[in-house]
């Protein structure tokens, strides 16, 4: 017997908001010795933090707080 699960798909708007939230949470201020365009407000050096935060946001049911 195979259980059927309904996979909830997010809309493009929901994906966009989630990504902006993740980038805002993972970005750090630009260091003095780093070069970047003048309009830069933050820097994300690695995707690992973004991936961890993305998992937490997508799978809220796994939170055991």
N, C-alpha and C positions, 0 to 999 in steps of 0.2 A: 504494500500500500504506500503510495507516494502522497505526501502532504503538499498541498498547493499554497503558495505564499503569494500575496500581492505585493509587488515592488512599487513603492511610491516614487514617482519621478518628480523632481523639482522643476519649476518653470525657469526660463532663462533669467527672469527678474530675480527669483529666489537665489539662483546660482550667483548672479552678479553681486547681490547684497552680501551673501556669505563670503565671497572672495574679498570684497572690500573690507569687511569686518576682520577677516583673517590677516590681510596685509596690514591693516591699521594696528592690530594686536602684535604682529611679529616684527614690524619695522622699528628700528632703533635710530636715534638722532645721528646725523652725519658727524663723523669725527673730524677734528681740526685738520688732520693730515690727509684726509681723503679728498679726491677730486670728483666732482659731479656737476651736472648742469645747475645753474643758479636757482632754478625753481624746485630743486630737490628738498623734500621735507623729511624724508626718512630712507633708510637703507635696509634691505633684507639680504643678508649674506648667504644664507643657506635655505634649502627647501624643507629641511627636517622639521623645523619648528612649525612651518606652515602645514605640513602633513599631519603633525600631531594635533594641532588645533583644529584642523579640518575633520579629523576623526572624532574629536570631542563634540564638535558642533553637529555633525551628521548623526552620531549615535548617542543621543542624549539618554536613551534608555539604559546605557551601560554605566551611567553615573551611579555610584553607590554612596551618596552623601548622606 
